[in-house]
Amino acid sequence: MRRWIGIVFIIVVIFGISGCSGEHPKEEAQNKKRTIDMIVKMHRGDYWNTVKMGALVAAKEYNIQLNFKAPDSEDDIEGQIQMVEDAITNKSDAIVLAASDYMELGQAADKAAFNGIPMISLDADVASARVETRIGANNYEAGQKVGQRLVDLLGQSGKIGVVSFVKGAYDEAERMEGLMDYISRFPAIKVMEVGYSGSEESLASDITGKMIKTHNLDGIVTLNSVSSVGAARKVKELGLGGQIKLVTFDSTPEIIELLQEGTIQATLIQNPFSNGYLAVQHAVEALDGRKVPERVETPTKMIDLDNMLWPENQKQLFPFVQ
């Protein structure tokens, strides 16, 4: 009898110690830092670095472990799909995806949602009805804006070239549609050629040089930051700054420098910092079971030498973390 009493006493002591040391399993799960995988189009470029900056600010505010991932090239669709698959395998709590291809990434987005992982679309739509929300600029409207500015600069007539990025990306298609719809209103504006850089600066530069030589262009419009830098470098290299009217996308330091010196006449700026921040914020809200808006459109604005020094524009051109 004494032996059984001793055994019971030992068991009680052991369970008492384990119960007093550490948190309850449920409490541990509640206190565990949640993980969000942000998968963007490529890891290079000022635009995506600024997106990352905004996302990191939100991750710190909401106590989130942010894994920022991207393939080396924007046209590496398979690499992006594999990153989504890895996030699912690793049981990420939420995924933010800037899809390089509308259709190809759709199945991966559906699979994430099927596994109970909220999917947030950033910058470009993806072919999935399971996406919680889409955050970014109105790309059709943005295409119209760059078209309008170039038409105004040319006086409603002239030969133009377009340097775009990755054909098949939804944001690219929307920008191109907006641009072409606007330009079609002016019969004297002739689109001589459309080239795709694959978001490679050197290729954008080569395409621009060939267009200028072949068509003796009056104007050029570019549809993302990498294509903008490559095209502007070639225009400057050929000594045609100001002679060929150039309207670009985004606000990298080099684009702003080329705008100031007159190689670029205007550039359409987005809100990459806000886009990154809002993507993480709405991912957290989705994880908490809160209703998120179906779409969040962040504004774009045309910047030129006349308005680039306005205080409200400076905040967008040069975002920083305090």
Buried (B, 14 or more C-beta within 10 A) or exposed (E): EEEEEEEEEEEEEEEEEEEEEEEEEEEEEEEEEBBBBBBBBBBBBBBBBBBBBBBBBBBEEBEBEBBBBBBEBBBBBEBBBBBBEBBBEEEBBBBBBBBBBBEBBBBBBBBBBEEEBBBBBBBBBBBBEBBBBBBBBBBBBBBBBBBBBBBEBBEEEBBBBBBBBBEBBBBBBBBBBBBBEBBEEBEEBBBBBBBBBBBBBEBBBBBBBBBBEEBEBBBBBBBBBBBBBBBBBBBBEBEBBEEBBBBBBBBBEBBBEBBEEEBBBBBBBBBBBBBBBBBBBBBBBBBEEEEBEEEBBBEBBBBBEEEBEEEEBEEBBEBEEE
